[in-house]
Amino acid sequence: MRGVGALFLLGLVAWATAAGATPASVSPELRQWQTMGGKPPTKAEFAAVVAACEDRAKEPGKSGSIEGCLAEFGLRHAQ
């Protein structure tokens, strides 16, 4: 299941890049999050990461916060 989530994430990121999505088009709610590069994620990137975290949370024996999962995928709260 983890592979499906990662594949989905990569597909959405590739689609967002091909569609010309830019961090400038990010909604104000997403500006509180940053990628490791210091830029806010696009809506598609954020949705893909959240979907992957939701898939991971459904796996038996997996527990933890959503913020911890987002951090594992490279998102962190903006300072």
Beta strands, then each sheet from edge to edge (+ up, - down):
strand 1: 33-34
strand 2: 76-77
sheet 1: 1+ 2-
end
